Amino acid sequence: YLDLAAAIAATGVMRTGLKSKVVELGLTHVEPTLKSLGAKDDVLILRNPDAIRLLLGHATFLCKEEGGEELATTILDELLRLTQRKMSAATLAQISSCGICWSLTNEEEFGPFLFSEANPLQSKFVTLLCSIASFGSSHVDFVGLLRRT
């Protein structure tokens, strides 16, 4: 999904007024009921939790674009909403079991962005990692988290 986010960013669409539409398409790829950012409906199940990587990729590329930091922050706020404790029986369980912790700490994916102090969204990335890892880590996720902290 990071490659897909990179390909989308390379088209230049994230520098246009269509960037929020692209992000909304990413949201509906995760779950069709997530029609727009900031929707307050409680989601009980995610159709494709792995596609969260696409949204994380959008956030990383948006931070590099002028005026993109606000939308990137909104993306991470939405992902953090899906990992709140009240969602533990639903979306948090799905998210924690699909290897997102590994992706967040992996040097080939989001690790460089997560641990960069120049990243304006570092605190949100760390909060996301902690929320997911604290719920239910696989052995690989737990070791990856220990290696990076």
C-alpha positions in Angstrom: 0.0 0.0 0.0 2.9 2.4 0.6 3.9 1.9 -3.1 0.3 2.7 -4.1 0.4 5.9 -2.0 3.7 6.8 -3.6 2.4 6.2 -7.1 -0.7 8.4 -6.3 1.5 11.1 -4.9 3.8 11.0 -7.9 0.8 11.9 -10.2 0.7 15.3 -8.5 -3.0 14.9 -7.4 -2.0 15.4 -3.8 -1.0 19.0 -4.7 -4.4 19.8 -6.1 -7.9 20.4 -4.6 -8.7 16.7 -5.2 -6.4 15.5 -2.4 -9.3 15.2 0.1 -11.2 13.1 -2.4 -8.2 10.8 -2.8 -8.1 10.4 0.9 -11.8 9.7 1.1 -11.4 7.0 -1.5 -8.6 5.5 0.7 -11.0 5.6 3.7 -13.7 3.8 1.7 -11.1 1.2 0.7 -10.6 0.5 4.4 -14.4 0.5 5.1 -17.2 1.7 2.9 -19.0 3.3 5.8 -16.1 5.7 6.4 -17.4 8.0 3.7 -15.7 11.1 4.9 -13.0 12.2 7.3 -14.4 13.0 10.7 -17.5 10.8 10.4 -18.7 10.0 13.8 -20.5 6.7 13.1 -19.2 3.8 15.2 -17.7 1.3 12.9 -18.0 -2.3 14.0 -15.9 -4.1 11.4 -13.3 -3.0 8.9 -13.6 -4.6 5.4 -9.9 -4.1 4.7 -7.8 -3.1 7.8 -4.6 -3.6 5.8 -5.5 -0.6 3.7 -4.7 1.6 6.7 -1.2 1.5 5.2 -2.6 3.4 2.2 -3.9 6.1 4.5 -0.6 6.2 6.4 1.2 6.6 3.1 -1.1 9.4 2.1 -0.3 11.2 5.4 3.4 10.8 4.9 3.3 12.3 1.4 0.8 15.0 2.4 3.2 16.3 5.1 5.7 17.1 2.3 3.2 19.2 0.3 2.4 22.8 1.1 -0.9 22.9 3.0 -1.0 19.1 3.3 -0.2 18.9 7.0 -3.8 19.6 8.1 -5.3 16.9 6.0 -2.5 14.5 7.2 -3.3 15.3 10.8 -7.0 14.6 10.0 -6.1 11.2 8.6 -4.2 10.2 11.7 -7.0 11.6 13.9 -9.4 9.3 12.1 -7.1 6.3 12.5 -6.7 7.1 16.2 -10.5 7.2 16.5 -10.6 3.7 15.1 -8.1 2.5 17.8 -9.8 4.0 20.8 -10.5 1.6 23.7 -14.2 1.7 23.1 -13.5 0.1 19.7 -11.5 -2.7 21.3 -14.1 -5.3 20.5 -14.3 -4.2 16.9 -11.8 -2.2 14.8 -8.9 -2.2 17.3 -8.9 -6.0 17.3 -8.7 -6.1 13.5 -6.1 -3.4 13.3 -3.8 -5.0 15.9 -3.9 -8.3 14.1 -2.9 -7.2 10.6 0.7 -6.3 11.2 0.4 -2.5 11.3 2.9 -2.3 14.3 5.5 -4.0 12.1 4.8 -1.6 9.2 5.1 1.4 11.5 8.5 0.3 12.9 9.9 -1.2 9.7 12.7 0.8 8.0 11.3 -0.1 4.6 7.9 1.3 5.4 7.0 3.9 8.0 9.9 3.5 10.5 12.0 6.4 9.2 8.9 8.7 9.3 7.9 7.4 12.8 11.2 8.0 14.4 12.1 11.3 12.6 12.1 14.3 14.9 11.5 16.4 11.8 8.2 14.7 11.2 5.4 17.0 12.3 3.1 14.1 12.9 5.6 12.0 15.0 3.5 12.2 18.2 0.4 11.0 16.4 2.3 8.1 14.8 3.7 7.1 18.2 0.3 7.3 19.8 -1.1 5.2 17.0 1.7 2.6 17.5 1.2 2.5 21.2 -2.6 2.1 20.9 -2.3 -0.8 18.5 0.7 -2.4 20.3 -0.9 -2.2 23.7 -4.0 -4.0 22.6 -2.6 -7.2 21.3 0.8 -7.6 19.9 2.1 -10.6 18.0 5.6 -11.7 18.9 6.9 -10.1 15.8 5.2 -6.8 16.6 6.4 -6.8 20.2 10.0 -7.5 19.2 9.8 -4.8 16.5 8.5 -2.3 19.0 11.3 -3.2 21.5 14.0 -2.8 18.8 12.8 0.7 17.9 12.2 2.2 21.4 
